[in-house]
Amino acid sequence: MKPSSLRPIILRLEAMIEDTTDDVQVRRFETDGQLRATVEYFKDRDLFIIKDPSIEEEMEFDNIDFVAMEILELIQPVLPEEN
């Protein structure tokens, strides 16, 4: 069985929640050296904001599972279209 792709993402998100060095934690998620998402966690609001640089869009989440699924979708390699 192939290992979960969500587990490493969730571990990084949990580390953001547990980190007490700043009120806002920021992590970058890349694929093959290309930035696919920037995630900010705001402790005071218990809120994640995902920034998708490809479309300059921000998405807000208060559920770690939804954040992880969105990140997974953003970091998946783009497959070429079949003709």
DODREN-133560 format. One record per residue (C-alpha): y, x, z; residue number from 1; residue in one letter. Coordinates in Angstrom, 3 decimals. Layout:
N
north:Y&east:X&up:Z&i:NUM&aa:A
...
% end
This chain:
83
north:0.000&east:0.000&up:0.000&i:1&aa:M
north:3.462&east:1.246&up:-0.898&i:2&aa:K
north:5.761&east:1.829&up:2.138&i:3&aa:P
north:8.635&east:-0.549&up:2.729&i:4&aa:S
north:11.883&east:0.235&up:0.923&i:5&aa:S
north:13.831&east:-1.793&up:3.482&i:6&aa:L
north:12.733&east:0.157&up:6.560&i:7&aa:R
north:14.817&east:3.319&up:5.902&i:8&aa:P
north:17.858&east:1.153&up:5.138&i:9&aa:I
north:17.428&east:-0.871&up:8.330&i:10&aa:I
north:17.043&east:2.338&up:10.359&i:11&aa:L
north:20.359&east:3.633&up:8.986&i:12&aa:R
north:22.067&east:0.306&up:9.729&i:13&aa:L
north:20.676&east:0.277&up:13.273&i:14&aa:E
north:21.989&east:3.823&up:13.754&i:15&aa:A
north:25.432&east:2.551&up:12.763&i:16&aa:M
north:25.226&east:-0.166&up:15.420&i:17&aa:I
north:24.074&east:2.264&up:18.105&i:18&aa:E
north:26.620&east:5.000&up:17.301&i:19&aa:D
north:29.436&east:4.924&up:19.852&i:20&aa:T
north:31.619&east:7.708&up:18.448&i:21&aa:T
north:33.981&east:5.327&up:16.592&i:22&aa:D
north:34.718&east:1.605&up:16.478&i:23&aa:D
north:34.040&east:1.642&up:12.735&i:24&aa:V
north:30.969&east:3.357&up:11.312&i:25&aa:Q
north:30.759&east:4.221&up:7.603&i:26&aa:V
north:27.709&east:5.166&up:5.532&i:27&aa:R
north:27.285&east:5.892&up:1.829&i:28&aa:R
north:24.216&east:4.800&up:-0.107&i:29&aa:F
north:23.489&east:6.733&up:-3.282&i:30&aa:E
north:20.877&east:6.819&up:-6.028&i:31&aa:T
north:20.378&east:10.078&up:-7.907&i:32&aa:D
north:23.706&east:11.355&up:-6.582&i:33&aa:G
north:25.649&east:8.284&up:-7.714&i:34&aa:Q
north:27.460&east:6.188&up:-5.122&i:35&aa:L
north:26.004&east:2.677&up:-5.179&i:36&aa:R
north:27.457&east:1.242&up:-1.963&i:37&aa:A
north:29.649&east:2.052&up:0.993&i:38&aa:T
north:28.859&east:0.208&up:4.204&i:39&aa:V
north:31.221&east:-0.201&up:7.131&i:40&aa:E
north:30.185&east:-1.590&up:10.499&i:41&aa:Y
north:32.909&east:-2.994&up:12.758&i:42&aa:F
north:31.732&east:-2.980&up:16.377&i:43&aa:K
north:34.467&east:-5.296&up:17.663&i:44&aa:D
north:33.464&east:-8.028&up:15.196&i:45&aa:R
north:29.747&east:-7.138&up:14.917&i:46&aa:D
north:30.250&east:-7.260&up:11.150&i:47&aa:L
north:29.076&east:-5.242&up:8.154&i:48&aa:F
north:31.139&east:-4.914&up:4.995&i:49&aa:I
north:29.454&east:-3.641&up:1.842&i:50&aa:I
north:31.650&east:-2.238&up:-0.905&i:51&aa:K
north:30.148&east:-2.142&up:-4.388&i:52&aa:D
north:32.145&east:0.465&up:-6.332&i:53&aa:P
north:30.818&east:-0.667&up:-9.707&i:54&aa:S
north:32.641&east:-3.988&up:-9.480&i:55&aa:I
north:35.129&east:-3.209&up:-6.708&i:56&aa:E
north:33.799&east:-6.096&up:-4.614&i:57&aa:E
north:33.404&east:-6.405&up:-0.849&i:58&aa:E
north:30.780&east:-8.533&up:0.865&i:59&aa:M
north:30.733&east:-9.413&up:4.570&i:60&aa:E
north:27.534&east:-9.904&up:6.573&i:61&aa:F
north:26.758&east:-10.558&up:10.218&i:62&aa:D
north:22.987&east:-10.294&up:9.719&i:63&aa:N
north:21.346&east:-6.876&up:9.396&i:64&aa:I
north:18.502&east:-8.239&up:7.248&i:65&aa:D
north:20.887&east:-9.623&up:4.638&i:66&aa:F
north:22.810&east:-6.339&up:4.614&i:67&aa:V
north:19.592&east:-4.371&up:4.042&i:68&aa:A
north:18.479&east:-6.649&up:1.197&i:69&aa:M
north:21.858&east:-6.384&up:-0.533&i:70&aa:E
north:21.857&east:-2.581&up:-0.205&i:71&aa:I
north:18.310&east:-2.421&up:-1.569&i:72&aa:L
north:19.399&east:-4.430&up:-4.580&i:73&aa:E
north:22.380&east:-2.127&up:-5.172&i:74&aa:L
north:20.447&east:1.139&up:-4.910&i:75&aa:I
north:17.516&east:0.139&up:-7.103&i:76&aa:Q
north:17.441&east:2.165&up:-10.324&i:77&aa:P
north:18.688&east:0.265&up:-13.333&i:78&aa:V
north:15.771&east:-0.319&up:-15.684&i:79&aa:L
north:16.412&east:-0.234&up:-19.422&i:80&aa:P
north:16.269&east:-3.601&up:-21.133&i:81&aa:E
north:13.247&east:-4.332&up:-23.292&i:82&aa:E
north:13.934&east:-5.307&up:-26.897&i:83&aa:N
% end
